[in-house]
């Protein structure tokens, strides 16, 4: 279960009716950014989207980090199905396939007129990159520009804009942390205890059902998850660790594991 970040309906209405983000205040823009990340399970702290003004409208576009996260998160594989030259345009077709067997296809195209040597080689690689990114974004339902497409837009129509600090949306909210080396970073934030706990138990479920980790690794990740979030859940349960452990034990994360792989949660 992924943690869901809610967004004010008025913000959605503004985006739908006006078609751009220009009218949003800084905190609303950050809220929308986190909302878009949560829709597809992206980590907002990694800044998978960037902001630009395109023909007078402020929009988000996906950078390389977005497609990399999506491919890893959803276990996507890509395959080049065709390469061809049509006059002065080089085309690459890519198929993207998910774990569920569903696939999507898309095309990347670049102008290679008059190119030779290293410039031609770079253009051919760019066509492949563009095809892969477009296909991954389309497969995951993200209908937005990829950064490889910006070069095809006249320079006078594009103005890159700095994003406001993403942590501004976290002020006064309950933060769900995840381990990051010897430190911790914010994964998402919630308005109240109930939402935070839903996100926390969702994270436990994701660890428990991971097919890439053995039992020992899962237990280690769980211990780290509890450690970095101790100040938050400690406040919620009045530092009654046994009560919180009971709630974890009663959660549905363990039902996905064989009996001999039951998780041992230490708090």
C-alpha positions in Angstrom: 0.0 0.0 0.0 1.4 3.4 -0.9 1.0 6.4 1.3 -1.4 8.9 -0.3 -0.9 12.6 0.0 -4.2 14.5 -0.2 -4.7 17.8 -2.0 -7.2 20.6 -1.7 -10.0 20.2 -4.3 -9.7 23.9 -5.0 -6.2 23.3 -6.2 -7.3 20.6 -8.6 -10.1 22.8 -9.8 -7.6 25.6 -10.6 -5.3 23.2 -12.5 -8.2 21.7 -14.5 -9.9 25.0 -15.4 -6.7 27.0 -16.1 -4.5 24.3 -17.4 -1.4 25.5 -15.6 0.1 26.0 -12.1 0.8 29.7 -12.3 -2.0 30.6 -9.8 -0.8 28.3 -7.0 0.8 29.7 -3.9 4.2 28.2 -3.0 2.7 25.8 -0.4 0.0 24.8 -2.8 2.6 24.1 -5.6 4.6 21.9 -3.2 1.4 20.1 -2.2 0.5 19.4 -5.8 4.1 18.2 -6.4 3.8 15.7 -3.6 0.4 14.7 -4.8 1.6 13.9 -8.3 4.5 11.9 -6.8 2.2 9.9 -4.5 -0.1 9.1 -7.4 2.6 6.9 -9.0 4.6 6.1 -5.9 7.6 8.4 -6.5 9.8 9.8 -3.8 9.4 13.6 -3.8 12.6 14.1 -2.0 14.5 12.8 -5.0 12.8 15.6 -7.1 11.6 13.4 -10.0 9.9 16.5 -11.6 11.1 19.9 -12.6 9.2 23.1 -13.3 9.1 25.3 -16.4 7.0 28.0 -18.0 5.9 26.8 -21.4 4.1 29.3 -23.6 3.0 31.3 -20.5 1.8 28.2 -18.6 3.6 26.8 -15.6 3.9 23.0 -15.8 5.8 20.1 -14.4 7.9 17.9 -16.6 9.6 14.5 -15.8 13.3 14.3 -15.5 15.6 11.3 -15.7 15.0 10.5 -12.0 11.3 10.0 -12.6 11.7 7.3 -15.2 14.4 5.6 -13.2 12.2 5.5 -10.1 9.2 4.3 -12.0 11.1 1.5 -13.7 12.5 0.3 -10.4 9.3 0.7 -8.5 7.1 -1.2 -10.9 9.7 -3.7 -12.1 9.5 -2.5 -15.7 11.6 -3.9 -18.5 12.1 -2.2 -21.8 12.9 -3.7 -25.2 13.9 -1.9 -28.5 11.5 -3.3 -31.1 12.6 -1.2 -34.1 15.1 1.3 -35.4 14.7 3.1 -38.7 15.5 6.2 -40.6 12.8 8.1 -42.4 14.5 10.8 -44.5 16.3 13.0 -42.0 14.5 11.6 -39.0 15.8 8.7 -36.9 13.1 6.7 -35.1 13.4 4.2 -32.2 10.5 2.1 -31.1 10.4 0.7 -27.5 8.1 -1.7 -25.7 7.8 -1.5 -21.9 6.5 -4.5 -20.0 5.4 -4.7 -16.4 5.3 -7.6 -13.9 1.7 -8.1 -14.7 2.5 -8.7 -18.4 0.8 -5.5 -19.5 2.9 -3.7 -22.1 3.0 -0.3 -23.8 4.9 1.0 -26.9 6.1 4.4 -27.9 8.5 6.0 -30.3 11.4 8.5 -29.9 12.5 10.6 -32.8 15.4 13.0 -33.5 16.5 15.1 -36.4 19.8 13.9 -37.8 20.0 16.1 -40.9 23.7 17.0 -41.6 25.0 15.1 -38.6 28.1 12.9 -38.7 30.6 11.4 -36.3 30.1 12.0 -32.6 27.2 14.3 -33.1 25.4 11.6 -35.1 26.2 9.0 -32.5 24.8 11.3 -29.7 21.7 11.9 -31.6 21.1 8.1 -32.1 21.6 7.5 -28.4 19.2 10.4 -27.6 16.5 8.8 -29.8 16.8 5.6 -27.7 16.7 7.5 -24.4 13.7 9.5 -25.5 11.8 6.4 -26.6 12.5 4.6 -23.4 11.4 7.5 -21.2 8.3 8.3 -23.2 7.3 4.7 -23.1 7.8 4.3 -19.3 5.9 7.6 -18.6 3.0 6.5 -20.8 2.9 3.0 -19.3 2.6 4.5 -15.8 -0.1 7.0 -16.8 2.0 10.1 -16.6 0.9 12.3 -19.5 3.6 14.9 -19.2 6.7 16.2 -21.0 10.0 14.4 -20.5 13.2 16.5 -20.4 14.5 15.0 -23.6 11.6 16.7 -25.4 12.4 20.2 -24.3 15.0 20.6 -27.0 12.3 20.4 -29.7 10.5 23.4 -28.2 11.6 26.9 -29.3 13.9 28.4 -26.7 11.8 31.6 -26.3 8.8 29.5 -25.2 10.6 27.6 -22.4 11.7 29.1 -19.0 12.9 26.7 -16.3 11.8 27.7 -12.9 13.2 26.8 -9.5 11.0 24.7 -7.3 10.3 26.0 -3.8 11.8 24.0 -1.0 9.8 20.8 -0.8 10.0 20.7 3.0 7.7 23.7 3.3 4.7 21.4 2.9 5.8 19.3 5.8 5.6 22.0 8.4 3.1 21.2 11.1 2.5 17.7 9.7 3.4 14.2 10.8 6.4 13.0 8.9 6.9 9.4 7.8 10.7 8.7 7.7 12.7 6.0 5.9 16.3 5.1 6.7 18.9 6.6 4.4 22.4 5.2 5.4 23.1 6.4 8.9 20.5 9.1 8.6 16.8 9.4 7.7 14.8 11.3 5.1 11.2 12.2 4.8 9.2 9.8 2.6 5.8 11.5 3.0 3.8 13.6 5.5 0.3 13.4 6.9 -2.2 15.7 8.6 -3.2 13.5 11.4 -2.3 10.3 13.4 -4.7 8.0 11.5 -3.2 8.9 8.1 0.3 8.6 9.4 -0.4 5.2 10.8 -1.9 4.1 7.5 1.2 5.1 5.8 3.4 3.5 8.4 1.6 0.1 8.2 1.6 0.4 4.4 5.4 0.7 4.5 5.6 -2.4 6.8 3.5 -4.3 4.3 5.8 -3.3 1.4 8.8 -4.6 3.3 7.0 -7.8 4.4 5.9 -8.7 0.8 9.2 -7.8 -0.9 10.5 -10.6 -3.1 14.0 -9.2 -3.1 14.7 -9.5 0.6 15.2 -12.6 2.8 13.8 -12.8 6.3 16.9 -11.4 7.9 17.0 -8.4 5.6 13.3 -7.7 6.1 13.8 -7.8 9.9 16.7 -5.4 9.6 14.7 -3.0 7.5 11.8 -3.1 9.9 14.0 -2.4 12.9 15.5 0.6 11.0 12.0 1.8 10.1 10.9 1.7 13.7 14.1 3.4 14.9 13.9 6.4 12.6 10.1 6.9 13.3 10.3 6.3 17.1 9.7 9.9 18.0 6.5 10.0 16.0 4.9 6.6 16.9 6.2 7.0 20.5 4.1 10.1 20.8 1.0 8.5 19.3 1.0 5.4 21.6 2.3 7.2 24.7 5.6 5.3 24.4 3.7 2.1 25.0 5.9 0.0 22.7 4.0 -3.3 23.6 0.7 -1.8 22.4 2.3 -0.6 19.2 3.9 -4.0 18.6 0.6 -5.6 19.1 -0.9 -3.4 16.4 1.9 -4.3 14.1 1.4 -8.0 14.8 -2.3 -7.7 14.1 -1.7 -5.9 10.8 -2.0 -7.8 7.5 1.7 -7.6 6.6 2.5 -11.0 8.1 -0.2 -12.9 6.3 1.8 -12.7 3.1 4.7 -14.6 4.7 5.1 -18.3 5.5 5.0 -19.2 9.2 8.7 -19.9 9.4 9.3 -16.4 8.0 7.2 -14.5 10.5 8.8 -11.1 11.1 10.2 -10.3 14.5 9.6 -6.6 15.2 11.8 -5.1 17.9 10.8 -1.7 19.3 
